[in-house]
């Protein structure tokens, strides 16, 4: 037991370590070749994608990400044996998604690999009974956050400073207005206090992370937390897919679209996926805006801790340490530090020729981690969780609040980024 405690590190710090390790290995010469998934006909699929040389590259890539994933599992104190049994399945399903997305006709429809990885995961997760140990072994957040640290290598720091200040203004207005509306709505619908707090935070701040932080701040019921997370993930799916197409139909500028996506979609991974559907500028702006909201998470958790403790709610009556500024640091999403450091390094310290040599491999790995994350999200999401007899009012509250969020965020995005 003592050995495991020594090895356990908070997941957000683990992704900073692993993202930094991947970048460092690229700098010292471990540059993975990028596999090819592009094909038009069955013959081309056989001779190009399924060629011996390409399969060897895919196998080498598998070994690399398996080692990184296993190291992450070890550092977070989870079961390495379970990861070794689960990860190959997730990787294989993700490869199927990448092959499907590589088809020329699919590319013409602008459908990204993350949509296929998510769909494959959802089909298996909802129509096959997966063992509980398999779901517990999935490392969705780890995969998403490693990808986000690597995304920092493609974002110039001056862009962060420019969009980040606007993003922070947007985040403050959105979080305050949407949180209050969701809180008021839940009270009107007589949703219980714990769910009210978790739903309000999840809709207004940053989805899963906010729900988890809020649950921790109020010592919430883990079953209620699981339910809120299920709502966040399932509603993020249609938003992730349809919002980019709505923006394209109405010819929204990419910067506005990115700010809209980043401010209204509740999971960071889904923001990245939808931003990818629109374009490079939208991807960067949406990620930066979402990070601006993530930065507010620690402050929000602190405020919720104060509210819950001093209002003496049933779950907050026990004597506990009064909330302090330390809570802000504890709830602060540390992977944002990894993203910013990676961006700083590539913006100011990496020579152009070195950046050119490593960026292809790092961009490929960034996309792979996102695809692996969405396969995992699909596998662990069950639509039945939303339709229990006692689940309708919180679900209605969540949907209405999310609709309010989408409209308010779009107006603010046009005002600030239009």
C-alpha positions as CSV (number, residue, x, y, z in Angstrom):
1,X,0.0,0.0,0.0
2,X,2.8,2.4,0.9
3,X,4.4,1.9,-2.5
4,X,1.2,2.8,-4.3
5,X,0.7,5.9,-2.3
6,X,4.2,7.1,-3.2
7,X,3.5,6.5,-6.9
8,X,0.1,8.2,-6.9
9,X,0.1,11.7,-8.5
10,X,-2.9,13.9,-9.4
11,X,-4.0,13.2,-12.9
12,X,-3.6,16.8,-14.0
13,X,0.1,16.8,-13.0
14,X,0.5,13.4,-14.7
15,X,-0.6,14.7,-18.0
16,X,1.8,17.6,-17.7
17,X,4.6,15.1,-17.1
18,X,3.6,12.8,-19.9
19,X,3.0,15.6,-22.4
20,X,6.4,17.0,-21.6
21,X,8.0,13.6,-21.9
22,X,6.5,13.1,-25.4
23,X,7.8,16.5,-26.5
24,X,11.2,15.9,-24.9
25,X,11.5,12.6,-26.7
26,X,10.7,14.3,-30.0
27,X,13.4,16.8,-29.4
28,X,16.1,14.2,-28.7
29,X,15.2,12.3,-31.9
30,X,12.3,9.9,-31.2
31,X,10.1,11.2,-34.0
32,X,7.4,8.6,-34.8
33,X,6.6,8.3,-38.5
34,X,3.0,9.3,-39.3
35,X,0.8,6.4,-40.6
36,X,-1.3,6.8,-43.7
37,X,-5.1,6.4,-43.4
38,X,-6.1,8.0,-46.8
39,X,-7.8,5.8,-49.4
40,X,-10.4,6.1,-52.2
41,X,-11.0,2.5,-53.3
42,X,-10.8,-1.0,-51.8
43,X,-7.7,-1.7,-53.7
44,X,-6.0,1.5,-52.4
45,X,-7.1,0.5,-48.9
46,X,-5.4,-2.8,-49.3
47,X,-2.2,-1.5,-50.9
48,X,-1.7,1.7,-48.9
49,X,-3.4,1.6,-45.5
50,X,-3.0,-2.2,-45.0
51,X,0.5,-2.4,-46.5
52,X,3.2,-4.1,-44.4
53,X,5.2,-0.9,-44.0
54,X,2.1,1.1,-42.9
55,X,1.0,-1.6,-40.5
56,X,4.5,-1.6,-39.0
57,X,4.2,2.2,-38.4
58,X,0.8,1.7,-36.8
59,X,2.3,-1.1,-34.6
60,X,5.2,1.1,-33.5
61,X,2.8,3.9,-32.7
62,X,0.7,1.5,-30.6
63,X,3.8,0.5,-28.6
64,X,4.6,4.1,-27.9
65,X,1.2,5.2,-26.7
66,X,0.8,2.0,-24.8
67,X,4.0,2.8,-22.8
68,X,2.8,6.4,-22.2
69,X,-0.7,5.2,-21.2
70,X,0.7,2.5,-18.8
71,X,3.1,5.1,-17.3
72,X,0.1,7.4,-16.7
73,X,-1.9,4.5,-15.1
74,X,1.1,3.8,-12.8
75,X,1.5,7.4,-11.8
76,X,-2.2,7.9,-11.0
77,X,-2.2,4.7,-8.9
78,X,-4.7,2.8,-11.1
79,X,-4.4,-0.9,-12.1
80,X,-1.7,-1.4,-14.7
81,X,-3.0,-5.0,-15.5
82,X,-6.5,-3.6,-16.3
83,X,-4.9,-0.9,-18.5
84,X,-2.9,-3.5,-20.4
85,X,-6.1,-5.5,-21.1
86,X,-8.2,-2.4,-22.0
87,X,-5.9,-0.2,-24.0
88,X,-5.3,-2.5,-26.9
89,X,-9.1,-2.8,-27.4
90,X,-9.5,1.0,-27.4
91,X,-6.6,1.4,-29.8
92,X,-7.9,-1.2,-32.2
93,X,-11.4,0.5,-32.3
94,X,-9.7,3.9,-32.8
95,X,-7.7,2.5,-35.7
96,X,-11.0,1.4,-37.3
97,X,-12.4,4.9,-36.8
98,X,-9.2,6.5,-38.4
99,X,-9.5,4.1,-41.4
100,X,-13.2,5.0,-41.9
101,X,-12.4,8.7,-41.6
102,X,-9.6,8.4,-44.1
103,X,-11.9,7.5,-47.0
104,X,-12.0,10.3,-49.6
105,X,-15.8,10.5,-49.7
106,X,-16.0,10.8,-45.9
107,X,-13.3,13.5,-46.0
108,X,-15.4,15.4,-48.5
109,X,-18.3,15.5,-45.9
110,X,-15.8,17.0,-43.4
111,X,-16.4,14.2,-40.9
112,X,-13.5,13.8,-38.5
113,X,-12.1,10.7,-37.0
114,X,-13.3,11.7,-33.5
115,X,-16.9,11.4,-34.7
116,X,-16.3,7.8,-35.8
117,X,-14.4,6.8,-32.7
118,X,-17.2,8.2,-30.6
119,X,-19.9,6.5,-32.6
120,X,-18.1,3.1,-32.5
121,X,-17.7,3.4,-28.8
122,X,-21.3,4.4,-28.3
123,X,-22.6,1.5,-30.3
124,X,-20.5,-1.0,-28.4
125,X,-21.1,0.7,-25.0
126,X,-24.9,0.7,-25.5
127,X,-25.5,-2.6,-27.3
128,X,-23.0,-4.8,-25.5
129,X,-22.7,-5.4,-21.8
130,X,-19.1,-4.3,-20.9
131,X,-17.7,-5.6,-17.7
132,X,-17.4,-3.0,-14.9
133,X,-13.6,-3.4,-14.6
134,X,-13.3,-2.5,-18.3
135,X,-15.2,0.8,-17.9
136,X,-13.2,1.7,-14.7
137,X,-9.9,1.1,-16.6
138,X,-10.8,3.6,-19.3
139,X,-8.6,6.7,-19.1
140,X,-10.7,9.2,-21.0
141,X,-9.6,12.4,-19.1
142,X,-6.0,11.3,-19.2
143,X,-6.1,10.9,-23.0
144,X,-7.9,14.2,-23.7
145,X,-5.5,16.2,-21.5
146,X,-2.4,14.7,-23.0
147,X,-3.7,15.7,-26.4
148,X,-4.4,19.2,-25.1
149,X,-0.8,19.6,-23.7
150,X,0.4,18.6,-27.2
151,X,-2.0,21.1,-28.8
152,X,0.0,23.8,-27.0
153,X,2.9,23.1,-29.4
154,X,0.7,24.4,-32.3
155,X,-0.7,27.5,-30.6
156,X,1.5,30.7,-30.7
157,X,1.6,32.4,-27.3
158,X,0.7,35.8,-28.7
159,X,-2.6,34.3,-29.8
160,X,-3.3,33.1,-26.3
161,X,-2.7,36.5,-24.9
162,X,-4.9,38.2,-27.5
163,X,-7.8,35.7,-27.4
164,X,-7.3,34.8,-23.7
165,X,-8.2,38.3,-22.5
166,X,-11.3,38.3,-24.5
167,X,-12.0,34.7,-23.6
168,X,-11.7,35.6,-19.9
169,X,-14.2,38.4,-20.3
170,X,-16.6,36.1,-22.1
171,X,-16.0,33.4,-19.5
172,X,-16.9,35.7,-16.6
173,X,-20.1,36.9,-18.2
174,X,-21.2,33.5,-19.4
175,X,-20.4,31.7,-16.1
176,X,-22.1,34.2,-13.9
177,X,-25.3,34.5,-16.1
178,X,-25.6,30.9,-17.0
179,X,-24.8,29.6,-13.5
180,X,-27.5,31.9,-11.9
181,X,-30.1,31.0,-14.6
182,X,-29.4,27.2,-14.1
183,X,-29.5,27.6,-10.3
184,X,-32.8,29.5,-10.5
185,X,-34.3,27.0,-12.9
186,X,-33.4,24.0,-10.8
187,X,-35.0,25.6,-7.8
188,X,-38.2,26.2,-9.8
189,X,-38.3,22.6,-10.9
190,X,-37.6,21.5,-7.3
191,X,-34.4,19.6,-8.2
192,X,-32.5,18.7,-5.0
193,X,-29.7,20.9,-3.7
194,X,-26.8,18.7,-4.6
195,X,-27.9,18.2,-8.2
196,X,-28.7,21.9,-8.5
197,X,-25.2,22.8,-7.6
198,X,-23.6,20.2,-9.9
199,X,-25.9,21.0,-12.9
200,X,-25.4,24.8,-12.5
201,X,-21.6,24.4,-12.4
202,X,-21.5,21.8,-15.2
203,X,-23.5,23.9,-17.6
204,X,-21.9,27.2,-16.9
205,X,-18.2,26.4,-16.4
206,X,-16.6,23.4,-18.0
207,X,-18.8,20.3,-17.8
208,X,-17.3,17.2,-16.3
209,X,-14.4,18.9,-14.5
210,X,-16.8,21.5,-12.9
211,X,-19.2,18.8,-11.8
212,X,-16.4,16.8,-10.2
213,X,-15.0,19.9,-8.5
214,X,-18.4,21.0,-7.3
215,X,-19.2,17.5,-6.0
216,X,-15.9,17.6,-4.1
217,X,-16.7,21.0,-2.7
218,X,-20.1,20.0,-1.3
219,X,-19.2,16.3,-0.6
220,X,-21.9,15.3,-3.0
221,X,-23.4,11.8,-3.7
222,X,-21.2,10.0,-6.3
223,X,-24.3,8.5,-8.0
224,X,-25.7,12.0,-8.6
225,X,-22.3,13.1,-9.9
226,X,-22.3,10.1,-12.3
227,X,-25.7,11.1,-13.6
228,X,-24.7,14.7,-14.2
229,X,-21.5,13.6,-16.0
230,X,-23.7,11.3,-18.2
231,X,-25.9,14.3,-19.1
232,X,-22.9,16.4,-19.9
233,X,-21.3,13.8,-22.2
234,X,-24.5,12.8,-24.0
235,X,-25.6,16.4,-24.7
236,X,-22.1,17.3,-25.8
237,X,-22.4,14.8,-28.6
238,X,-25.1,16.5,-30.8
239,X,-23.7,20.0,-29.9
240,X,-20.3,18.9,-31.0
241,X,-21.6,17.7,-34.3
242,X,-24.3,20.2,-35.2
243,X,-23.0,23.5,-33.9
244,X,-20.2,23.7,-36.5
245,X,-22.7,23.1,-39.3
246,X,-25.1,25.7,-37.9
247,X,-22.2,28.2,-37.9
248,X,-21.3,27.3,-41.5
249,X,-24.9,27.6,-42.6
250,X,-25.2,31.1,-41.2
251,X,-21.6,32.0,-42.3
252,X,-20.3,32.9,-38.8
253,X,-16.7,34.0,-38.8
254,X,-14.2,31.3,-37.6
255,X,-13.2,33.4,-34.5
256,X,-16.9,33.9,-33.5
257,X,-17.6,30.2,-34.1
258,X,-14.6,29.2,-32.0
259,X,-15.6,31.5,-29.1
260,X,-19.2,30.1,-29.4
261,X,-18.1,26.5,-29.3
262,X,-15.5,27.0,-26.5
263,X,-18.0,28.9,-24.3
264,X,-21.0,26.7,-24.7
265,X,-19.9,23.1,-25.2
266,X,-19.3,21.6,-21.8
267,X,-16.4,19.1,-22.3
268,X,-12.9,20.2,-23.4
269,X,-12.6,17.2,-25.7
270,X,-15.9,17.9,-27.5
271,X,-14.8,21.6,-27.9
272,X,-11.6,20.4,-29.6
273,X,-13.5,18.0,-31.8
274,X,-16.0,20.6,-32.9
275,X,-13.3,23.2,-33.4
276,X,-11.5,20.8,-35.6
277,X,-14.6,20.5,-37.8
278,X,-14.5,24.2,-38.5
279,X,-10.9,25.0,-39.0
280,X,-7.5,25.9,-37.5
281,X,-8.5,29.4,-36.2
282,X,-11.8,28.1,-34.7
283,X,-9.9,25.2,-33.0
284,X,-7.4,27.6,-31.4
285,X,-10.0,30.2,-30.3
286,X,-12.4,27.5,-29.0
287,X,-9.6,25.9,-27.0
288,X,-8.3,29.2,-25.6
289,X,-11.9,30.3,-24.6
290,X,-12.5,26.9,-22.9
291,X,-9.2,27.3,-21.0
292,X,-10.4,30.7,-19.9
293,X,-13.4,29.0,-18.4
294,X,-11.3,26.2,-16.9
295,X,-9.2,28.9,-15.1
296,X,-12.3,30.0,-13.3
297,X,-13.0,26.5,-12.0
298,X,-10.8,26.9,-8.9
299,X,-12.5,30.2,-8.0
300,X,-15.9,28.7,-8.6
301,X,-15.1,25.7,-6.4
302,X,-13.9,28.0,-3.6
303,X,-17.1,30.1,-3.8
304,X,-19.3,27.0,-3.8
305,X,-17.4,25.7,-0.8
306,X,-18.0,28.9,1.1
307,X,-21.7,29.0,0.1
308,X,-22.2,25.3,1.0
309,X,-20.4,25.5,4.4
310,X,-21.9,28.8,5.6
311,X,-25.4,27.9,4.5
312,X,-25.1,24.7,6.5
313,X,-26.7,22.4,3.9
314,X,-27.3,18.8,5.1
315,X,-24.1,17.5,3.6
316,X,-22.2,20.5,4.8
317,X,-23.1,20.5,8.5
318,X,-20.3,18.3,9.7
319,X,-17.3,20.1,11.1
320,X,-14.7,20.5,8.4
321,X,-11.9,22.9,7.7
322,X,-13.2,26.2,6.5
323,X,-12.6,26.9,2.8
324,X,-9.3,28.7,2.1
325,X,-7.5,30.1,-0.9
326,X,-5.7,26.7,-1.0
327,X,-9.0,25.4,-2.6
328,X,-8.4,27.6,-5.6
329,X,-5.0,26.0,-6.3
330,X,-6.3,22.5,-5.6
331,X,-9.2,22.9,-8.1
332,X,-7.1,24.7,-10.7
333,X,-6.8,22.5,-13.8
334,X,-3.0,21.9,-13.9
335,X,-3.0,20.6,-17.4
336,X,-3.5,24.2,-18.5
337,X,0.0,24.9,-17.2
338,X,1.3,22.2,-19.5
339,X,-0.5,23.7,-22.5
340,X,0.9,27.2,-21.8
341,X,4.4,26.0,-21.2
342,X,4.4,24.0,-24.5
343,X,3.1,27.0,-26.3
344,X,5.8,29.3,-24.7
345,X,8.6,26.8,-25.6
346,X,7.5,26.5,-29.3
347,X,6.7,30.2,-29.5
348,X,10.0,31.6,-28.2
349,X,12.7,28.9,-27.7
350,X,12.5,26.3,-30.4
351,X,14.4,27.0,-33.7
352,X,12.2,26.9,-36.8
353,X,14.1,24.0,-38.3
354,X,13.6,21.9,-35.1
355,X,9.9,22.8,-34.9
356,X,9.5,21.9,-38.5
357,X,11.1,18.5,-37.9
358,X,8.9,17.5,-34.9
359,X,5.6,19.2,-35.5
360,X,4.2,16.5,-37.9
361,X,4.8,13.7,-35.4
362,X,3.5,15.7,-32.5
363,X,0.3,16.8,-34.4
364,X,-0.4,13.2,-35.3
365,X,0.0,12.1,-31.7
366,X,-2.2,15.0,-30.5
367,X,-5.0,13.8,-32.9
368,X,-4.5,10.2,-31.8
369,X,-4.9,11.0,-28.1
370,X,-8.1,12.8,-28.9
371,X,-9.5,9.9,-30.9
372,X,-8.6,7.4,-28.2
373,X,-10.4,9.7,-25.7
374,X,-13.6,9.7,-27.7
375,X,-13.6,6.0,-28.2
376,X,-13.3,5.7,-24.4
377,X,-16.2,8.3,-23.9
378,X,-18.4,6.2,-26.2
379,X,-17.6,3.0,-24.4
380,X,-18.4,4.4,-20.9
381,X,-21.5,6.3,-21.9
382,X,-24.9,4.6,-21.6
383,X,-28.0,6.3,-22.9
384,X,-30.2,4.4,-20.4
385,X,-28.8,6.5,-17.6
386,X,-30.8,9.5,-18.8
387,X,-34.2,7.9,-18.8
388,X,-34.7,6.6,-15.3
389,X,-38.1,7.4,-13.7
390,X,-36.6,9.8,-11.2
391,X,-34.3,11.6,-13.7
392,X,-36.7,13.7,-15.8
393,X,-36.7,17.0,-13.9
394,X,-32.9,17.3,-13.6
395,X,-32.6,16.4,-17.3
396,X,-35.1,19.0,-18.4
397,X,-33.4,21.6,-16.2
398,X,-30.0,20.7,-17.8
399,X,-31.4,20.9,-21.4
400,X,-33.1,24.3,-20.8
401,X,-30.1,25.7,-19.1
402,X,-27.9,24.5,-21.9
403,X,-30.2,26.1,-24.5
404,X,-29.9,29.4,-22.6
405,X,-26.1,28.9,-22.5
406,X,-25.9,28.5,-26.3
407,X,-27.9,31.6,-27.0
408,X,-26.1,33.9,-24.5
409,X,-22.7,32.7,-25.5
410,X,-23.4,33.3,-29.2
411,X,-24.4,36.9,-28.5
412,X,-21.3,37.5,-26.3
413,X,-19.0,35.8,-28.9
414,X,-20.3,38.1,-31.7
415,X,-19.9,41.1,-29.4
416,X,-16.3,40.3,-28.4
417,X,-14.9,38.4,-31.5
418,X,-17.1,39.6,-34.4
